[in-house]
Amino acid sequence: MNKRYLSNMLIIILFFCSTLDAQCRRGETLRISNGIETKEVD
């Protein structure tokens, strides 16, 4: 029971971290493209 609970928690944490990492990467690319756009405008 306890081992199963721990493995489930590990899977949830890994899934959460991977989605968070993907969101951070998407935000970085958006920030980079926005920076390029503002530079072009200036």
Residue pairs with C-beta under 8 A, 6 or more apart in sequence:
none
